[in-house]
Amino acid sequence: MNIRETELPGIGKKYELITKNNDKVVIVIHDDGRREVYHFDDDDHEESISSVTFNDLESRQIAGILGGMAYKPKALETIEVAFNDLIIEWYKVEAGSKAVNQTIGEADIRNKYDVNVIAIMKKNADKMLSPGPETFIEAGDTLVFSGERHSLKKLILELLSRNAGGET
């Protein structure tokens, strides 16, 4: 993740974050303790699509939640045993990945990876439950899929991430 810090004289500090999935978030920390968080359009990092303002106490509570101090996820292994090693995962398809502009059938996800795509949250927020093999995969779509952990990791690495093929 790339983070850029900027001093805002008389206001506070600004932090610009670009995540691995190319999401842009800007956090402005005001000298009076307020925090503003802005989320930007995936296609236009100059266009803010949402924002929220927190006071100092709210900000600290959110930081604790994000940092895992308020809730520590249960060990996934206990859930996997209940489903005989089957897990459900979701992943946002990265621009430049091999899956972009292919259909689920063309990508042959079920046969090559032994993974089932059970839903897609399209970039425009449309939800597709039980998408068929003719459904196109686009950059920014979030795929919800099920399978065994090793199969899911292989699918993400080889087909859904920008560094498909193991490039780093």
Salt bridges, closest charged atoms under 4 A:
GLU5 OE2 - LYS13 NZ 2.50
GLU7 OE1 - LYS13 NZ 3.87
GLU16 OE2 - ARG4 NH2 2.71
GLU16 OE2 - LYS14 NZ 3.38
GLU16 OE1 - LYS24 NZ 3.53
ASP23 OD1 - LYS92 NZ 2.67
ASP32 OD2 - ARG34 NE 2.97
GLU36 OE1 - HIS30 NE2 3.21
GLU36 OE2 - ARG34 NH1 3.84
ASP42 OD2 - LYS92 NZ 3.08
ASP43 OD2 - LYS123 NZ 2.64
ASP56 OD1 - ARG35 NH1 2.49
ASP56 OD2 - ARG60 NE 3.02
GLU80 OE2 - ARG149 NH2 2.59
GLU94 OE2 - LYS20 NZ 3.56
GLU94 OE1 - ARG162 NE 3.83
GLU138 OE1 - LYS122 NZ 3.27
ASP141 OD2 - LYS122 NZ 2.68
GLU148 OE1 - HIS150 NE2 3.00
